[in-house]
Each structure stands twice: as C-alpha cells, then as structure tokens.
Amino acid sequence: MNKPWIRQRSEITGQTAAPKLERELVDFQWKLGMAVSSDSCRSLKYPYVSVLLKVADPSGQVKNKSFEMTIPQFQNFYRQFKEIAAVIETV
C-alpha cells in the first residue's frame, strides 16, 4: 500500500509539517455523460465523467478547470480520495 505523500516527504526531507497550499479548492462538480456519436464516428457509446473544479489562487482569484475521465479513471480518482479521507481522519 502506498504511503500518503506527506509521510513520504517527511521521511525523505525530515520535515513533518504539511506543505503550504498554493491554491484552494472552492467547488467540485461532476456529471456522468454518454457520448453517442460524433462527426468522425457514428457510434461511440461510451460513458465518461465530466469534472469542473473551481480553484482560488493565492490572490483569491477563482479559475475554472475542467476535464473528462473514463469510468475506470474516475473510479481510481474516487479510491484515491477515499484513501486521503481515511488518512485525514487519523490526524
């Protein structure tokens, strides 16, 4: 099992303080979609997850970041967040 990044960092550098965040997650939205066709392909039929992040930089300016993931990519993303939540609960 992979160790959390902070623990790996502290073992390498000897620092135990968490790194300073340069950006802050303001909002996280997602939706499930299904591509059925496109100009170049008549029958796609694959599900995907669209993600929209609203992120504030150090000055407070909020920017939107969006991306799409396949279902397996989203499932891996979800598992990683569950691991993060479990570590946070132990702190």
Secondary structure, 3 states (H helix, E strand, C coil): CCCCHHHHHHHHHCCCCCCCCCCEEEEEEEEEEEECCCCCCCCCCEEEEEEEEEEECCCCCEEEEEEEEEHHHHHHHHHHHHHHHHHHHHC
